[in-house]
Amino acid sequence: MNEHILLANEKIAQLSAEMQRQDFDAFLILSRQGSDGYFELLFDQTTEHLCAALFRQSGAHALLVHSSEAEKFARLTDVTIQTYTEDFASAFTALMDAQPITRLALDYSEDDTSADGLTLGAFTYVFRYFHLPMEELEQKVTSAAEMMDTVRALKSPIELQRLRESIALAEECIAVCRDEIQQGMTELEISDLFVREMKKRGLVSSEGGGPDTPPMLLNLRGGMSHRGPMAVKTLPGDVLILDFFCWHKGFSSDVSRTFYALRKGETKAPEEVQRYFDFVNGNIDMVLSAMKPGVHGWEINLLNHQRLIDFGVNDPGIATGHQLGRACHDGGTVLAAKKRGRLTEGIVRENEVYAIEPSCINGLVGAHIEDDIVVTKNGCELLSHRQKELYLIPYKEGVAEA
């Protein structure tokens, strides 16, 4: 049995249990060409033609696909495969009519993009099937966001293995490239090193991106933000931030590392640069100690923000971390300020995977370190290897100081 089917069986079993727990009568996904991310989350593949996956609390799950695509789903354990050739609408009606539906969960959300994959075109099939005024239809359908938050967040054994592999491959790229970075190189030139190593390993650095998409390699003189690399040269005294995420078998890593470019005569970073780096490492120690099942996302963030305030940061507005999975920012509970709503009020759960980044930047000085963890029964396990020392870029004669 291929890995797509094995993973699909794991995720559909999770979904079935969650439908029972939350008392969902039925859940429908309509997708074509990957339009609904929940389909790939559950089946680990997409379809070219329009398809409908209908899951019922009774366990009578069914997948309606074009006849040309039925074979790749044929060995699913708990899903009946139905096919159509030309008339999707009639086949869809028969699928829905098989058992009465009291209340139907759909993939839409007002506050979570990862739970909002139902397109307007796909929704018209639901609208025509029930043939109800919108006011009455709103009583018939509900959002699947809360249920699917759980299915997405709690990683199955195969998902966790793929994440481990993705993170290990990202760290391989960093280990090779860090020794090739030289003063005088631009952000673009340094990023090209990582693109080269990603290509060797069949990785991409953006979800759905091509093999030439560069990682985020940021010189603090160029501004610290979610931006692409620019023609900013690495000069003596610069602090560089590598925010490196790449996809392997559909799952993302997210690892950040901090570099310092030595000035002439220096053998180590200045005291102020080292102070920021050590402070951020201390923040990571604190987060690792606090991450365990039952803690709210905002509580972790509050611990980090209080430490930042004590360090002298007046407005620590950045989040402390986010979930990791099929997307780099994978939805669900985030480690951010409580005022940001539902996603910060969720609790941390066993088998969730997070990228933690309790960083501190102050102008041209600072550190950004990001590591990946999985939540365990009593705490958490590191999936990446900690950066305990600043990565130093040797001084190069002839390169002007910043």
Summary of the structure (lengths in Angstrom):
residues: 402
radius of gyration: 23.8
end to end distance: 57.5
largest distance: 78.1
contacts: 1348
relative contact order: 0.11
helix: 39%
strand: 20%
